[in-house]
Amino acid sequence: MMTGSTDTGAEGATTAPARTEGTETVVVPVMQEELHLDRQRVETGRVRLTKTVQEREVLVEQAAHREEVQVERVPVNQLVAEPLAVRYEGDTMIIPVVEEVVVVEKRWRLKEEVRVTTRHISTPHRQPVRLRTEEVHVERITSAAPPTPAGEKDRPTE
């Protein structure tokens, strides 16, 4: 035999205690509040802006300056003991261009070897993580009447 009642609380949550053969089942409602906000625009006044533009023509005179550069290559083909520095002759900058000329025989000699080895290294990584757990605590409250043993439900007392 099952008896039960329905109690409607906030937000439509229900509680339905039921008794079955000496055991009691309690349903605990879990509720959540919700908030709804709304905004309205309210006109407190109006403004009108008017913009006018006036134009006038002005004649501006200014001298524009520019520089011209003339590049001239002059072959020299002369042996020197060491590279020469940049020098100036009046407004002309002279940049010497030199090249090395091999006078003796060149040979390849293995000077060294560079060896590159790849190793894979694994290191542990620790990172704090916040985990949340919800718990529900159930507290039973005993009634003044003694509980009915199983098998003797709804039996008249003598």
DAQUI-V42355 format. One record per residue. N is the residue number from 1. RES is the residue in one letter. OMEGA is omega in whole degrees, 0 to 359 (NA if undefined). Layout:
n->N res->RES omega->OMEGA
n->N res->RES omega->OMEGA
//
This chain:
n->1 res->M omega->183
n->2 res->M omega->174
n->3 res->T omega->181
n->4 res->G omega->176
n->5 res->S omega->180
n->6 res->T omega->179
n->7 res->D omega->181
n->8 res->T omega->180
n->9 res->G omega->181
n->10 res->A omega->176
n->11 res->E omega->174
n->12 res->G omega->178
n->13 res->A omega->182
n->14 res->T omega->175
n->15 res->T omega->183
n->16 res->A omega->176
n->17 res->P omega->180
n->18 res->A omega->180
n->19 res->R omega->180
n->20 res->T omega->176
n->21 res->E omega->174
n->22 res->G omega->178
n->23 res->T omega->183
n->24 res->E omega->178
n->25 res->T omega->180
n->26 res->V omega->177
n->27 res->V omega->181
n->28 res->V omega->180
n->29 res->P omega->174
n->30 res->V omega->187
n->31 res->M omega->177
n->32 res->Q omega->178
n->33 res->E omega->178
n->34 res->E omega->181
n->35 res->L omega->178
n->36 res->H omega->180
n->37 res->L omega->178
n->38 res->D omega->178
n->39 res->R omega->175
n->40 res->Q omega->174
n->41 res->R omega->180
n->42 res->V omega->180
n->43 res->E omega->180
n->44 res->T omega->179
n->45 res->G omega->180
n->46 res->R omega->175
n->47 res->V omega->176
n->48 res->R omega->180
n->49 res->L omega->178
n->50 res->T omega->183
n->51 res->K omega->176
n->52 res->T omega->181
n->53 res->V omega->177
n->54 res->Q omega->181
n->55 res->E omega->173
n->56 res->R omega->183
n->57 res->E omega->181
n->58 res->V omega->178
n->59 res->L omega->182
n->60 res->V omega->178
n->61 res->E omega->177
n->62 res->Q omega->181
n->63 res->A omega->176
n->64 res->A omega->181
n->65 res->H omega->176
n->66 res->R omega->178
n->67 res->E omega->175
n->68 res->E omega->180
n->69 res->V omega->177
n->70 res->Q omega->180
n->71 res->V omega->180
n->72 res->E omega->178
n->73 res->R omega->181
n->74 res->V omega->178
n->75 res->P omega->181
n->76 res->V omega->180
n->77 res->N omega->181
n->78 res->Q omega->178
n->79 res->L omega->178
n->80 res->V omega->183
n->81 res->A omega->182
n->82 res->E omega->178
n->83 res->P omega->182
n->84 res->L omega->179
n->85 res->A omega->175
n->86 res->V omega->180
n->87 res->R omega->181
n->88 res->Y omega->171
n->89 res->E omega->184
n->90 res->G omega->178
n->91 res->D omega->183
n->92 res->T omega->175
n->93 res->M omega->182
n->94 res->I omega->180
n->95 res->I omega->179
n->96 res->P omega->177
n->97 res->V omega->183
n->98 res->V omega->174
n->99 res->E omega->177
n->100 res->E omega->178
n->101 res->V omega->180
n->102 res->V omega->181
n->103 res->V omega->181
n->104 res->V omega->181
n->105 res->E omega->179
n->106 res->K omega->176
n->107 res->R omega->176
n->108 res->W omega->176
n->109 res->R omega->178
n->110 res->L omega->184
n->111 res->K omega->180
n->112 res->E omega->174
n->113 res->E omega->176
n->114 res->V omega->182
n->115 res->R omega->181
n->116 res->V omega->180
n->117 res->T omega->179
n->118 res->T omega->176
n->119 res->R omega->177
n->120 res->H omega->183
n->121 res->I omega->180
n->122 res->S omega->178
n->123 res->T omega->180
n->124 res->P omega->180
n->125 res->H omega->179
n->126 res->R omega->180
n->127 res->Q omega->179
n->128 res->P omega->180
n->129 res->V omega->179
n->130 res->R omega->177
n->131 res->L omega->180
n->132 res->R omega->178
n->133 res->T omega->177
n->134 res->E omega->177
n->135 res->E omega->175
n->136 res->V omega->178
n->137 res->H omega->180
n->138 res->V omega->179
n->139 res->E omega->179
n->140 res->R omega->178
n->141 res->I omega->183
n->142 res->T omega->179
n->143 res->S omega->181
n->144 res->A omega->181
n->145 res->A omega->178
n->146 res->P omega->180
n->147 res->P omega->179
n->148 res->T omega->179
n->149 res->P omega->180
n->150 res->A omega->179
n->151 res->G omega->181
n->152 res->E omega->183
n->153 res->K omega->177
n->154 res->D omega->180
n->155 res->R omega->181
n->156 res->P omega->178
n->157 res->T omega->183
n->158 res->E omega->NA
//
